[in-house]
């Protein structure tokens, strides 16, 4: 089976995939070149979102233990 690297997270995915199963990003069509700064910005945005959610959940559980 042919594979390629996801341009967002770098994981190996099937060559015919249209969406990455790891980071859930829609993959660009092969005939449309993608700007690398956009890839980095989207990847960083996903990482920040995950970190924010972890912090919010942690605060929730700490407050729940205190009350």
N, C-alpha and C positions, 0 to 999 in steps of 0.2 A: 504494500500500500504506500502510495506517495504521500509525503508529508511536507509541510512548510512551517516556518516560524511565524507566530502571531506578531504583527508589527507593534502591538501594544504591550504585551507582557513577555514575549519571547519564548513562550511554550510551544512545543511541537504539536501541530494539529493536522488533520487530514488536508491534503492539497485542495480538495473541492469544497472545503468548509466555507460557509458564508458568515458564520458567527463563531467566535472563540468560546470553547466550552469552559475555559478557565477564568477569563476576565469578563466574559459575556459581551464583548465589544463586537459590533458589526464590522466585518472585514471589508476593506475597499476592493473594488473590482480591479482585476489585474491590469486593465488598460488605462486606469486612472492613477497617475503617480500621486503619492501622498507626501505632503511636506513633513519633514522629520520634526519640526518644532511643534506641529499640531499633534503628532503622535506622543511626544513627551508631555505636552500640556494635558492631554486626555488621560494619559497614564498617571500623571501626578495628581490630577483631579480625583481619579478613582482611589488612589492611596489615601489622600487627605479625607475623603468621604468615609472610608473604612475606619481610619483613626478616630475621626469625630464620633462615629457611632459607637466605637468601643469605649471611648471616654464617657459618653452619655450613659451607656449601660452600666459602666462601673460606678458612676456617681449615683445612679438610681439604686443600685444594690447597697452601696455604702449608706445612703440615706434611709433605706428600708431597714437596715440592721440597727441604726441609731434610734429610730422611732419605735 
